[in-house]
Amino acid sequence: MNTLNEDKNFKLAIYLIKTSYSTFKKCLKVGVSVDFYDFNKKIDTEGIVVVGKTKVNKPNWREFLQGALEKKLPDLNNSSNRAIVFFKISKRIFVIPFGYGKHLIKDEAIEREFGLRTTLNIINADKLISVDKANIGDMSIQTKTQTSKKGTPDVFNIDILRDLLKGITGEPENLAPEEIGNIVTGNEGLYVSPKTNIFKVPK
C-alpha cells in the first residue's frame, strides 16, 4: 500500500530566510557535513532536501555510572538526526527543519519576525492561548502567559507602551484545520500542524 500521498497530521516549523541569502547553500552553517537530495518531478516547486551526516556519541554518563556497577552496561550511543527542506516560493527561500535540522542553518539568515507577524495575521484575536512578551523598562523581564481556555488580549495584560511581543499562540481564523491545523504559534518561526503530505507543503 502506497502511503506517500496520504495526508497525515504533521507538526511543521517554517522559517523565512532573509533576502540577502540568494541560494540554499548560503543558508547553511560553515563546516557542516551534509548530503543534498533533489526532489523528483512530482514536486513542481524549486527546492532541495539537506540531510546532516549523523553524529554518534557515547553519553558521558555511561562511564560515570559504570565504575559503581558489577555488570557491564551495554554500548549506548546518542545520535542526532538532522535534515532540512528548502523551498523557493515567489523568490523567497523558506526552510523546514526536521530532527535537529535547525542547527544546520545560519542563525543570522533567519528573518526573525516572520513567524510572529504571520501568526498575528491569521489568528482570531479573541482566541489567544499564550503570549510571550518582554518588558522593555529599565530591567528587561520576559514572561510567558498561558490561559486554561482561549481568551482576548485583555486577559494577557499586554501593555502596548512597555511590552515587546516575542511570541503568540492562538486559533487560526478563516483557514480550514487541514490547511494549517487547529492551533498556530509564531515567534521567529511559524509552527503549524496541518493534515498534509510533502507534495502539498509548498502550497
C-alpha positions as CSV (number, residue, x, y, z in Angstrom):
1,M,0.0,0.0,0.0
2,N,1.5,3.4,-1.1
3,T,1.2,5.9,1.8
4,L,3.4,8.6,0.2
5,N,0.3,10.7,-0.9
6,E,-1.6,10.0,2.3
7,D,-2.5,13.1,4.4
8,K,-1.3,12.9,8.0
9,N,-1.3,15.5,10.8
10,F,2.3,16.7,10.9
11,K,4.0,19.3,13.0
12,L,5.9,21.7,10.8
13,A,8.2,24.6,11.8
14,I,8.6,27.0,8.9
15,Y,11.2,29.7,8.8
16,L,11.7,32.5,6.2
17,I,15.3,33.3,5.0
18,K,16.5,36.9,4.6
19,T,16.6,38.2,1.0
20,S,20.4,38.7,1.2
21,Y,20.7,34.9,1.1
22,S,20.1,34.0,-2.6
23,T,20.9,30.3,-2.6
24,F,20.1,27.3,-0.4
25,K,23.8,26.6,0.3
26,K,24.5,30.1,1.6
27,C,21.9,29.5,4.3
28,L,23.9,26.6,5.8
29,K,26.4,27.0,8.6
30,V,30.1,26.8,7.5
31,G,31.7,23.5,8.1
32,V,28.6,21.3,8.4
33,S,28.8,17.9,6.8
34,V,25.7,17.3,4.7
35,D,24.3,15.5,1.7
36,F,21.9,17.0,-0.8
37,Y,18.9,15.3,-2.3
38,D,16.9,16.7,-5.3
39,F,13.2,16.4,-5.4
40,N,11.5,14.3,-8.1
41,K,9.2,15.7,-10.8
42,K,6.2,15.3,-8.5
43,I,7.4,18.4,-6.6
44,D,6.9,21.3,-9.0
45,T,8.4,23.9,-6.6
46,E,12.1,24.7,-6.6
47,G,13.7,23.1,-3.6
48,I,16.1,20.6,-2.1
49,V,16.4,18.3,0.9
50,V,19.6,18.6,3.0
51,V,20.5,15.8,5.4
52,G,23.2,16.2,8.0
53,K,25.5,13.3,8.4
54,T,24.6,11.6,11.7
55,K,26.9,12.1,14.6
56,V,27.1,9.2,17.1
57,N,28.5,9.9,20.5
58,K,28.8,7.8,23.7
59,P,26.9,9.5,26.5
60,N,29.3,10.9,29.2
61,W,27.2,9.4,32.0
62,R,27.9,5.8,30.9
63,E,31.5,5.8,32.3
64,F,30.2,7.9,35.3
65,L,27.9,5.0,36.3
66,Q,29.9,2.0,35.1
67,G,32.5,2.3,37.9
68,A,29.8,1.5,40.5
69,L,28.3,-1.4,38.7
70,E,29.0,-5.2,38.9
71,K,27.6,-5.8,35.5
72,K,28.9,-4.0,32.3
73,L,26.5,-1.6,30.7
74,P,25.6,-2.2,27.1
75,D,27.1,0.1,24.4
76,L,24.9,3.2,24.4
77,N,25.1,5.8,21.7
78,N,23.4,9.2,21.2
79,S,22.7,10.0,17.6
80,S,21.5,13.4,16.3
81,N,19.5,13.1,13.1
82,R,19.3,16.3,11.1
83,A,17.5,17.3,8.0
84,I,16.0,20.4,6.4
85,V,13.8,21.1,3.4
86,F,14.3,24.2,1.3
87,F,11.6,25.7,-0.9
88,K,11.9,28.8,-3.0
89,I,8.5,30.5,-3.4
90,S,7.9,33.9,-5.0
91,K,11.7,34.4,-5.0
92,R,11.9,33.9,-1.2
93,I,13.5,30.9,0.5
94,F,11.6,29.0,3.2
95,V,13.2,26.3,5.3
96,I,11.5,23.5,7.3
97,P,13.8,21.6,9.8
98,F,13.4,18.0,10.9
99,G,15.0,16.5,13.9
100,Y,18.0,18.7,14.9
101,G,18.0,20.3,11.4
102,K,17.7,23.9,12.6
103,H,21.3,23.6,13.8
104,L,22.4,23.3,10.2
105,I,21.0,26.8,9.4
106,K,22.9,30.1,10.0
107,D,21.2,31.9,12.8
108,E,21.7,35.3,11.1
109,A,20.0,34.0,7.9
110,I,16.6,33.7,9.6
111,E,14.0,36.5,9.2
112,R,13.3,36.9,12.9
113,E,9.8,38.3,13.0
114,F,8.3,36.2,10.2
115,G,6.5,33.7,12.4
116,L,5.1,36.3,14.8
117,R,3.9,38.6,12.0
118,T,2.3,35.7,10.1
119,T,0.6,34.4,13.2
120,L,-0.8,37.8,14.1
121,N,-2.3,38.0,10.6
122,I,-4.1,34.6,10.7
123,I,-5.3,34.0,14.2
124,N,-8.5,35.1,15.8
125,A,-7.6,37.9,18.2
126,D,-10.4,36.7,20.6
127,K,-9.0,33.1,20.8
128,L,-5.5,33.5,22.1
129,I,-3.9,30.7,24.1
130,S,-0.5,32.0,25.1
131,V,1.6,35.2,24.8
132,D,5.4,35.6,25.2
133,K,6.4,39.2,25.9
134,A,9.4,41.2,27.2
135,N,9.0,44.3,29.3
136,I,11.3,47.0,27.9
137,G,11.7,49.0,31.0
138,D,14.9,49.6,33.0
139,M,15.2,45.8,33.6
140,S,14.1,43.6,30.8
141,I,11.8,40.8,32.0
142,Q,10.5,38.1,29.7
143,T,7.3,36.4,30.6
144,K,5.0,33.6,29.1
145,T,1.4,33.8,30.0
146,Q,-0.9,30.8,29.2
147,T,-4.6,30.5,29.8
148,S,-6.7,27.4,30.5
149,K,-9.1,28.5,27.7
150,K,-8.9,30.8,24.7
151,G,-9.1,34.5,25.6
152,T,-8.9,38.0,24.3
153,P,-5.7,40.3,24.5
154,D,-7.1,41.9,27.7
155,V,-6.7,38.6,29.5
156,F,-2.9,38.7,29.0
157,N,-2.4,42.2,30.4
158,I,-0.4,43.4,27.4
159,D,1.0,47.0,27.9
160,I,1.3,48.4,24.4
161,L,3.8,51.0,25.6
162,R,6.2,48.8,27.6
163,D,5.7,45.3,26.3
164,L,7.5,43.8,23.3
165,L,5.7,40.9,21.8
166,K,8.0,37.9,21.3
167,G,5.6,35.1,20.5
168,I,2.0,34.2,20.4
169,T,-0.3,31.1,20.1
170,G,-3.9,31.1,19.0
171,E,-6.6,29.6,16.9
172,P,-6.4,30.5,13.2
173,E,-9.3,32.3,11.6
174,N,-10.8,31.7,8.1
175,L,-8.5,28.8,7.5
176,A,-9.5,25.1,7.5
177,P,-7.8,22.9,10.1
178,E,-6.4,20.6,7.4
179,E,-4.7,23.6,5.8
180,I,-2.8,24.8,8.9
181,G,-4.1,22.9,12.0
182,N,-6.2,24.0,14.9
183,I,-3.5,25.9,16.7
184,V,-0.8,28.2,15.4
185,T,2.3,29.5,17.1
186,G,4.6,32.2,15.9
187,N,7.9,33.7,17.0
188,E,10.9,33.6,14.7
189,G,9.3,30.6,13.0
190,L,5.7,29.6,12.2
191,Y,4.6,26.4,13.9
192,V,1.6,24.7,12.4
193,S,0.1,21.2,12.4
194,P,-1.8,20.7,9.1
195,K,-3.1,17.4,7.7
196,T,-0.9,17.2,4.7
197,N,1.8,15.4,2.8
198,I,5.2,16.5,1.4
199,F,3.6,17.3,-2.0
200,K,1.2,19.8,-0.6
201,V,3.6,21.6,1.7
202,P,4.8,24.2,-0.8
203,K,1.2,25.4,-1.3
